């Protein structure tokens, strides 16, 4: 019924969603469906939604409606976190299948069923006892870096976060499956693998048999994989034992994304984040002490309920002390069903946004300092593409973009950083 047709895919949100979309894309391609660009006329549109913020909800709905405008006769598949949370709201014109955050591996069969019955099928299920969904991927957009999902779900229940209710409990991917997919990706030519999950820090806690270090080691053993990059981590995982383990694994990139959210202890307590600003900075110091070329990145939120100007300034001071190489800053967004949505002391939206702009400006200042500190250093750059001027561009282990004249794509070259250029670095190939 769908063989020979065209499909377009659009992903909103995190790297986990990107992985899930690629897995579904491969299912359609195996069924004889040809992939086209999302701006093109397609017979099938797959929209993988996000609901972490109100903006994610809005963009998801806009994208679905855009698909119907592009081709009113198209079959639209809606999946992801918004679909899990609000399936009934997604029975929009053109939508033939609504999936949540399970059964993505059955997307082709379920769409066949919906089309055969000429109906809008909702296949969203409870996540209470959901297993780890065995999705696999064999390719990614680009040729050098691949994302691998090794963990699903979260049980932290931070007061602002809706994710535990739309992603379910912690589930960890078995080590043999992780190793097998890493081998498949290496054979396909990928040199860097990004290990990701909804709450990566919790890997193995559901089984009690493995830890995140075990998962990293499983990928590290695979010939052909030259780099391993870690997704977002909680600072609580950064113990002397964890850092010592990483030091024995030379393929691990020395860029670590530690989710700060707030640098104020009183706000962190209201968020139920389970660490203090001092403990966060101690984790940063532990990583910097172990890895001289360490680059730290983070997420931070402004305008959480009750946040005072002084608490906001504490976040600025903690961020400055951490010396982040990059910051992702966003204003707080109420999520129905979370404890924070019921808290008193709502911060006016214009104040949330004004504080976000100030923190973004600080992030740019810190990023400029981090880039400048690299000048004169030797770095290995994974060259991913050749730009319009014929110059190679790629990333260091610290995830800093470098322009390398004379470099070839899909190679790792050793360069000396000669300067800062257009928000990135300029490197010269070393003989």
Helices and strands as residue ranges (DSSP letters): E 6-11, H 15-30, E 34-35, E 44-49, H 54-70, E 75-80, H 81-85, G 87-90, E 95-99, G 104-106, H 107-116, E 121-123, E 145-152, H 163-167, E 171-172, H 175-187, E 192-197, G 200-202, H 212-220, E 227-230, G 235-237, H 240-247, E 255-257, H 265-271, H 277-290, E 295-302, H 309-322, E 326-331, G 340-342, H 349-372, E 378-386, E 391-395, E 401-405, E 411-421, E 424-429
